[in-house]
Amino acid sequence: MSLTERRRLQQLVPELPDGSGISRSRSFAGFLNRSLSRKESMNPSSHGQDYRMLIQRSSDQRLRSVKVPKTPRPLRALTIIDALRNGLQECIQLTNDDMKGLLNGNERLPTQNTQQLKAADRYLKRLELQLSKLEELGENYNVQHRLREGVRNMAQAYMSSSGKEKNHALGNVKAGYKECTQAMCTLEAQLEQMMGSLEMRMKGVAGFARLCPGDTFEIIIRHGEQKWKSRGHVNKDASQSWDQEAAIFKSLLGDIMHIKASEVRTLGNRIIVGNKHCETKDLFSAHPQVMTISLNSNGSLKLSLIISWNPLDGIADQNVWSPWMLKANDSTLPKPNRDPVAVVTSPAKAAEELLPHRSVYSSTISVASDRHSSVSPKTEASNAGSMSPSNMSVTPSQESLENAIRAVVSSVRDIRGRYSQLFNLETQIFRLGKILLPVDGDNGRMSRGSNLSISVESALDCFDFLDEVEEEDNLTRDAQKSGTVDSGIEAMADSVSRRRHHDEQISSGNDQIDLALVQHLIYCDSLLESLGSYGPLKHSESRAIRHLQSQGEIFEILGNLVENPNLLEDFTTLMRDITEKQRLHLLWEQCAGGHYLCTSADSVVTQLKARYVHFFKTFTETERQDVLELLICQMLDRPAFDPASIVTLFHFLTFLKTDNHWEVEVLLLKFHNDLKILGSLQSKNSSEVVETLQSLRGRPVDAAYAIQIGVCLLSTEDDVVKAARDFLLNSEKDTTLRSWMMKTYATALEDERTEIRRSACIALRVLRASEYLHELIHVVQNDVVPAVVYEAKQTVLSFGEEGSAALRSCTGSPSDFAESAVIRA
């Protein structure tokens, strides 16, 4: 962060009040509450020093609380190393630029310039030292990663061979694999200490026609075991007051950020506005960043945070953040003489939204044109030829079962009793929470459960020798340390055996069950975001409830497996509990490579290509890939295909057993035809689009077709627009078809894409769908895109006096209607 940026940031928001730092506490009570004496609180000059002491103290505590993971995460670690390297290089470049600016500036205060240059030089050297340490750590980690993969391949070779020395050789290979694994884990712990910290400052909540004076919002941000809770109040002048304006998070390697927003109503009632998950690897920048997050599905509420990265926080010799920046101009630092309450003005419209809500229709429309896009960070490519769970790659958000179960338990607790259809889901989620997050009798809070899985042995579960746990391995651990690891790593590795029981990762006792649990918990959490929506647009909520009911049945089966993992031995009965179709049982076993609960999406695609090779004879390679990727997207309810995503037994069988999908060949043929028609409707050749629209007349159309036909109304080609209008007008002759089309476009008003919402408004205008007047009024009041609001207004006005009266009553601004009427005329 440059000197000018630091000054600008300090002027934008006041200095952090004491006690706003965050410590890593398993109780999630992360704030360091430091009470000031009356003398200190009355002394304005002491606040800046106290704040720096608070940072130093929290940094020292984090430095001492080293936590070594049990299982290495090579892809995540290498990604973070690259992000940190880029961030440190950017910091070094900015520091050099600031030093040049001091040298080339005026010399009115030569003494002050000299002091600043010396401080900047010291800071620069520490940054360069940090970068060199990171480079060295990255090289060591790469070496250990390559050694570990080599040992794995060696073990596979020994397993396929025969001889008297086979068992002895496998024992040596096992010891070598454990050494490399432990070295990687200790290196990851060192890497986490080098990640610095993230300072988050509340900028405010913005809402288009959504915020009113007196509204109160509560924002909870979790990062691992750290938690920051801040409550904001909208004042009469549209400014916002927050009780906790800022906080500091220690950057963690294996955890993403979870943001939960609630609207506080009377009598302490809360309504969940939204839950979001944010990646942290993009926040390692020398510049302060404004992160804007859409809290709810339609984007009418946005949270803005100012995030600053301190790369040297947590380092042993760290004193203050960029000391030359803090000392540059102490007179500009705010020095409150009372306990401050942050007052933040309404934020400006953001340029970027993070983690948009998944579209209802994108899984069928966008696959043809965006085959290679991904909805989650890509991970190591899984080997399509090997279906062993050890070869499946896992995304960072999939690595923490505890984070997933805690997030879902918290969300379900907030909606408990509001939806009678979700009673079974609530029961099963709380059941899982009770099993996996047992209550510690000493302190009455959730503690970590016993750790029985996701160990080094489970990574090699394809080898028979891993079934035997040798107690002497722990006794000879020190004698088997790898020679490539320095003494510092060895010292940190010793802490693995000394970790307390509740510091270990929770687990069901079986890595396959854990992985399946995480997949469905994350999906369940995303569905819970759609609940509690206000207004007449309820399609997303209704859809979420249907899917959550299905997830409740899945969690019931998973809960039984957690309580009794031996049920996995009778895999046929387990599959029969989901569906009686034996054909689907055999198909899953072929895709998963055996009796496994999970496999990779890429493996499913590869095996289905082999299984239906004769069916795909007339297909091109691109068509085969597109059809199977669409199948996976539909199965996982995701908008785009990611080869590294995980497909569970429950995803597979639950999808194929419904709507006659068990006829896989028929389903694949339908997907192929859908993609061809959608591709024709999206063609740049207007004559092809018109011909396709004419061919669809009188035929039943899917929702994806209807949505794309609506998009044709936005075309710049007059003949395409006319053909689309004629198609919609022709559907009016059939009352049932018209009703279905109107309902389809009404649900499209909730789509995340602007063009879909615009086209839906126009299509409802063509269909003269006055039955959906209230839905369109809701769009006028709450949509954040002016183009969509304009089209919705035009549609409402096209309904005559009824529409005009409804528009006047909802906004009370006659000038808006006069302007709209002129444009319409």
Summary of the structure (lengths in Angstrom):
residues: 825
radius of gyration: 29.4
end to end distance: 53.3
largest distance: 93.1
contacts: 2643
relative contact order: 0.09
helix: 55%
strand: 10%
